[in-house]
Amino acid sequence: MATVIFDLDGTLFCSHLCILTAVKHTLKTLGLPPVTDDLIMSLIGEKYAVFASRIAPGFHDEALLWKIYTQSERDTIKHEARLFDGIPQMLVMLKKEGHKLAVCSNGSMEYIELALHSTGTYDLFDLLVTGNEFHSKSEAVAYILRELPNDCAVVVGDRFHDFRAASDNYLPSIGAAYGYCPVHELGLCTFTAYSAADVHAFIRQITVFSRLFSDIILRPDVRVIGINGVDTSGKTIFSENMQKYLVARGKKASVLHLDDFHNPAGIRNAGPNEIDAYIQNAFDIKKLIDELLKPLKSGQSINKTLECLDLNTDTFSSRRHYEIDKNTYVILEGVLLYREPLSGYIDYKVFLDIGFDEVLRRAEVRDVPQYGPAFLNKYREKYIPIQQWYLEFCLPKSKSDLVIDNRNYSDPRIVK
């Protein structure tokens, strides 16, 4: 289970409702000029000194300003406090799943406790920390990690302070896009969530990535990680998110897609039996091994561009540049991976497990809009029989170091 470190304003708490009211009341009471809502919103999450200097530049009685503001804010929170949609339910579920929950906010402890008590969520948290007691939010997060030690931890926030604190502590971060984060700052987080459900899903995925990470760092022989499964099992998304996780943990990582090494249609469809033809000729395995996997196996670095097949045009018009040094983890994703000669070049094997009913359901969502309803017959008559052959004769699950039930993208479960 994970230690989940939440920012408060804009991540859990709809603080703008209270802050806007309190700032306007404060400025009016002191006879100071009003400021725009946009300015106030841009300052949510800042430390108080920055906040005060921007809403009341040149006003020197900071103690009076703070007294009036906090009293107004406190009164508003008591009557109008609310969390973002889905947050209360998500917090309850995270506790039931056994995660440790913490709040790390630049607000005062009084403010944090009032917001959580007023929204009925105070008892769900294991630790509350105010950034005002530290030089930076990075230091505050480091303190939480000492108090709630865990190999799996994540920061959930909505501003660059949160993402920097995660990065400084080699943690992944989840950016709450539903909060107050400017679009350009979302590029600093590891994963972007557009709802409380997204946050929960990423936390579940991170627990799986953490387990995988713990395995591979204990094995110095691991350089190439395989991500395998039947068609539509989620290999590409899992691989790309795994790469982001590894980078957040301070490692270099690169993703290789087996699909980039397809043979032209004339080769992969040659012969009277299209199933056998695909099994034998779908991919240029020799090119993948000679150009990339064999050099990687011998400890070499790679810096080259390859001409790869564009499946839509059936021409070698896709250029893929590979820059992989000796300290880079390589994530190879694709179908039919765990068979010779490919299997021998993969040091750690992951299998994403879904049933064929789920394959057809996902294919209907993903492929039918582009190729039409008849495309499902291709799954029934070709792709599923190919995968059935692979599961029976190549036994990819038994060869895997980690088997993940991926029937639910948002809730992957380790089953082996």
N, C-alpha and C positions, 0 to 999 in steps of 0.2 A: 504494500500500500504506500501511498505518497504523502509527503508533507506538502500541503497546498497553501501557498502564501498569497493572500488576497490583498490588493489595494482596496480602499474603501470607496472614496468618491469616484463615481463614474464607472465603477466595476461592480460593486454590490449595491451601493446606496445612490438613489436619485437626488444627490445633494444640491443640484442646481435649483430645485424648487425652494429650498430653504435659504440658500446662499443669495440668490437674487433678491428675495424679500428682505433679508438682513442687511445687505449692502445698501439697498435703496433707502431703507429706514435710517441707517446710520448716517449716510451722507445728508439726508434731509434734516435729521436732528441737529447735526453739527453745522448746518448752513453751507455745506460744501457743494460744488457743482456735481451734477449727476454724471455717471459714466454709462457707456453702452452695455447692453446685455452681452454682446459679443466679447467685449473686453473681460467682463466678469467670468464668462464661461471659459475663456482662454486661460484664466488664472487658477481654475479649479485643480487642486492637487499640488499647488506650490506651497512652500513654507510661508508662514504668516508674514515674515518681514518683507518678502517679495510681494505678497498679496497686498499688504497695506500700502507699500510705496507706489503701487500702480493705481489703486483705486482712489488714493488721497495723496497725490504727489505734493510735497511741500508742507504737509500738515505735521507739526512737530509733537503734538501731544499724543503719542502712540498709545499710552496707557488708557486714555479716555476713549480713543477710537476703538481699542480692543474691548473695553468694558461694554460700550454701547452695542458693538457688533455681536459679541458673544451672547449677551442677554437676549437680543432680538433673535439670533440664530437658535438659541436654546428653546425659546418659547415656540418658534416655528416648528422645530423638529418634534417637539412633544405632540403637536397637533396634526402635522402634515407629513411626517416621515414615511417614506415607502422605499422598498427595494425595486430594482428593475424586474420586469416580468420574468417569472420562472426561477428567480434566484432563491427564494425560500425553499422551494421544492428541491432544487439542486443541492443546496447545503444539507438538507435532511438526508438525501440519498447518499451524498459523499460520506456523511458520518456513519450511516448504516453499512457502507462498504468498508469501513475501517480506516479511512484516511484521517490524518491529523490536519486540523485547519487552524490557520493563523491569519491575523490582520496586521498589515504593516502600512500605516498611514502617516502622512505629514501633519495630520490634525492632532490636537491635544488628546490626552488620554480621556479627559472628561467628554470631549466631543465623540470619540470612538465609542465609549461605553454608552452614551446617551443614544446615539444612532442605533446601536445594536439592541439595546433594551427597548427602544421605542418601536422597533420592527419585530420584536419577539425572537431574535436570533442570537442573543448574547450567549446562551448556554451551549451553543453548537461549536464554539471556538475553544481551542486548547491554549492559545496564547495571543495576547494583544500587545502590539508594540507601536509606540509613536516615534516617528523619525526625528522629532525635535530633540530627542535625547542622544542623537548620533550626528556625526559630521555629514553623513550622507545616507541615502536610502540603501546603498550597497552595504554599508556597515551594519545597518539595521537588519538586513536580510541575513548577513553573516551571523549575527547574534541569534536569530531565529533558528538557523541551521545547527548552531551549537546546543540550543535549548531543546530542539525537536530533531535530533540526528536521524538521518534517513538517507539511504543510497538513492532514493527516488524523491525528488522534490521539484516543484515548479512554481513560478511566480505568475500570478494572474493580475493584469493591470490595464490601464488605459492611457498612460502617458510615458514619455521617453524616460522619466526617472525610474519607472518600474522595469522597463526593458533593459536599461543600463545596469540596474541592480542585479538583475538575473544574469546578464552577460558577465559582469565583474565576478560573479560567484560560480560561473560555468554551469548555469542552469538554463533549461528551456523556459520560454515565456509564452503566455497566451495573451494576445491583445484583444481587449473588449471593444470591438468596433461599434457596439451599440452605445458606448459611453461618450466621453468628451474628447476622444483622441483625434487630433487633426490627421487627415489622410496620410500626409507625408511621414508622420511618426509611426504609423502602422508597419512601415517597411523595416522597422527596427526589432519587431517581435519575431518569435520563432513561428508561431501559429496565430491565425486570425480567427476570432470567434464573432459571429453575428448574433448570437443569442446565448442564453444560459445553457440551453441544450448542447450547443457547440462546445462551450467550455467543458461541460461534463464529458463529452465524447473525447475531447483532446486529452483530458486527464486520464481517462481509461486507456487511451492509446499510449500515452507516455509511460504508464506503468508497465506495459508490454515492452516498449523500447528500452526501458530501464533494465528489465530482466535480460534482454538480449545484450545490452551494453555490458552488464556485469559478467556475462558469459565470455564475451570476446576479449575483454581486457585481461582476463585471466589466462588467455591462450595466445602467446606471442606468435604462434604459427598462423593465426587467422589474418588473412589479407583480403580474400574474396568471400563475400557473404552472398549466398543465393537466396532469392525470394521466389518461390515457386507455388504453383497452384493451377487448378483448371482454369479455362476461359472465364473471364469476368469475376475472378475471385478477389480482385482488389490489389493485385501485385504492384501496379504502377503507383497508385496512391500511397500504399504502404511504404514502398521503396523511397519515394520522394520525401515523405514525412520522416522516415528513418534517417535519411541524409540530413535533414534539418536538425533532427535531435542530436545526431553525432556532432555536428558543427557547433551546436549550442553547448555541448559538453567539452568543447575544446579540441575536437578531433577533425581531421580532414576527411572528407568523404565524397565519392563520385558515383553516379548511377550509370550503369550500362543497360541498355534495353536490347534484349535478344531480337525484338521486332526490327531493329535497325539492320539486322543481318539476314533478312529474308532473301531468298533466291527469286529471280524473275518468274513470272507465272508459267512460262514455258518449261521451266525446270521443275518447279514445285508441283505442277499438275501433270507431269509426264507419266504415262503408263495407263493401263486399263482400270486400275483401282485407285481412286483419288485418295482414299484413306491411307493406303500403303505409300502412295506417292508423297503425301504430306509428311508422314512419319519419317520417311527416308530423306526427303529433299526440300522440305520447307525452308530450311535455314542453311546458310553457308557457314557451317560449323568450323571448317578448316580456316576460313578467313578470320573468324573471331578468335580462334586459338592462336594462330600464327602471329596475328597483328597485335593482340592484346593479352590474352591469358597466359601464353607461354612466357613472354617477357616478364609479366607480373610474377609468375611462379618462380622465376629465377632471380627475383629481387630487383629487377631493373625499373627505372623510371620511364615514363612514356610522355612524349610530346609530339603528336602527329594528328593529321587530318585524314579521314577516310571518306571515300565516296560510298554512300549507302543507298539502298533502294527506296524510292518513293513508291509506296504501295498504290497510291491513287493514279500515278502515271505509268507505273511499271518501268521506270527508268532510274538509272543511278545518278540522280540529280540532288540528293540530300547529302550535304556535307556535315560531318560530325567531327568536331575537334576534341581530342582526348589529351588532357594534361594531368598526369597522375604521377606523384613522386612516391618515394619509398615509405613515406609515413601516411599514405592515404588509404583509407578503407574503401574497397570497391564493392558496390552493391550491384549484383547482376540479377535482373528480373526477367522472367519469361516462362513460357510453357515448356514442358518436356525437358527440363534442365537436368534432372538427376538420373541421367543415363550416360553411358560411355559414348564418346570420350570426354564429354563436358564435365561429368560428375567429378572426375579426378582433379579438376582445376578449382573446385569450390571447397573452401576450407570450413565453412559453417553454413548449414542448410536450414532454411525456414520453409515450412509448408503452410499455406493458407487454405483451410479446408472449408468447402461449401458443398452442398448437394446439387444435383443436376436440375432439380425443380427451381432452385434459386438461380442457377445459371440461366435458365430460360426466362425467369422473371426479370433479371437484370438486363439480359439481351433485349427484351421487349422495351425496356426503358431507354437503353443506350443506343441500340442499333436500328430498331424499327423506324424511328423518326427519320433516319438518314437513308436506310436501304429498303424500307417497306416491310409489310407483314410477312412476305414470302421468305424473308431472310431467316426467320425462325426455323424454317425447314432445313436450312443449311446447318444449323446447330444440331438438330435432331438426327440428320442423315450423315453428317461429316464430323463436326467438331466434338460432339459428345462421344461418339464411338471412338474417336482418336484418344480422348482422355480416358475412356474406360479401358482401352488397351494399355495405356501408360500406367494407370493405377494398378492393373492386374499383373503386368509383366515387369515393370520397373520398380514397383514398391517404393514410391517416393516418400510416403509417410514414415515408413520404418527406417529409411536412410536419414531422416531429418533430425537435427539437434533440437528443434523447436517446432511443434505443431500447434497452430492457432485456429480455433474455431472463428471464422470470419463471416459467418452468416449475417451478422449485424455489424456493419461498418463502424458504428459508433460504440460498439461494445465487444471488442475482440477478446477472446478468452484463451489462455494458454491451456491446452489439454495434454501436452506432452512436454 
